[in-house]
Amino acid sequence: MMRTELVKSHVTLIDLAVKSAFNEDSWVHEETIAQGNSPSVLYILKIKDKKYVAKLTDPNCPGWNLRTIYSAQINGFNHTVAPKVHYSDPST
């Protein structure tokens, strides 16, 4: 899937995250990961020859508290069982 085929609002959010986290304007969409039972959409991105995952979840999704998910991710990273979070905005 080309970057132009992504949902426009997702491109805007990814642009913001990449700029905020890495001070970069350029990124390449490599793959969309199947959602399974999760309401999140996961995109594999390439930024300066390194791969990252952008996880986008509708903040109004019932049963999903993005602040709690963020806290769990940070806790997991601090215990070396989850990747580092470079950027997070629970309102988006």
C-alpha positions in Angstrom: 0.0 0.0 0.0 1.4 3.4 -0.9 1.3 6.3 1.5 -1.3 8.0 -0.7 -3.6 5.0 -0.1 -3.6 5.4 3.7 -6.5 7.1 5.4 -5.9 10.9 5.1 -6.4 11.5 8.8 -3.9 8.8 9.6 -1.3 10.4 7.4 -1.8 13.7 9.2 -1.5 12.0 12.6 1.6 10.1 11.5 3.2 13.3 10.1 2.7 15.0 13.4 4.1 12.1 15.4 7.2 11.7 13.2 7.9 15.4 13.3 7.4 15.5 17.1 9.4 12.4 17.9 12.2 12.5 15.4 12.1 16.1 14.0 11.7 14.5 10.5 9.3 15.3 7.7 9.9 12.2 5.8 8.7 8.7 6.4 7.8 5.7 4.2 4.8 3.4 4.8 6.1 -0.2 4.5 3.1 -2.3 5.7 -0.2 -2.3 7.4 -0.5 -5.0 10.1 -3.7 -6.9 10.3 -5.9 -5.7 13.1 -7.2 -9.0 14.5 -9.5 -8.3 17.5 -7.9 -4.9 18.3 -9.6 -1.6 17.3 -6.1 -0.2 16.6 -4.5 0.1 13.1 -0.8 -0.6 13.1 1.5 0.8 10.4 5.1 -0.2 9.9 7.0 2.9 8.9 10.6 3.5 7.8 12.2 6.7 9.1 15.9 7.3 8.2 16.5 3.6 7.5 15.0 2.4 10.8 11.6 0.7 11.2 9.0 1.8 13.6 5.3 1.0 14.3 2.6 3.6 14.4 -0.4 2.5 16.4 -3.6 4.5 15.9 -6.7 3.9 17.9 -9.9 6.0 17.9 -9.8 7.8 21.3 -13.6 7.3 21.4 -13.5 3.6 21.1 -15.6 2.1 23.9 -13.6 0.1 26.4 -10.2 1.5 25.4 -8.5 3.9 27.7 -5.5 5.2 25.7 -3.9 6.7 28.8 -3.9 3.3 30.5 -2.5 1.6 27.4 0.3 4.2 27.2 1.1 3.6 30.9 1.2 -0.2 30.3 3.5 0.3 27.3 5.9 2.5 29.3 5.9 0.1 32.2 6.7 -2.8 29.7 9.6 -0.8 28.2 11.0 -0.1 31.7 11.0 -3.8 32.3 12.5 -4.6 28.9 9.5 -6.5 27.6 8.0 -3.8 25.2 9.5 -1.4 22.6 10.2 2.2 23.4 7.4 4.7 22.9 8.7 7.7 20.9 5.5 9.7 20.8 2.0 9.4 22.2 -1.1 11.6 22.1 -4.1 10.0 23.8 -6.4 12.7 22.3 -5.8 11.3 18.8 
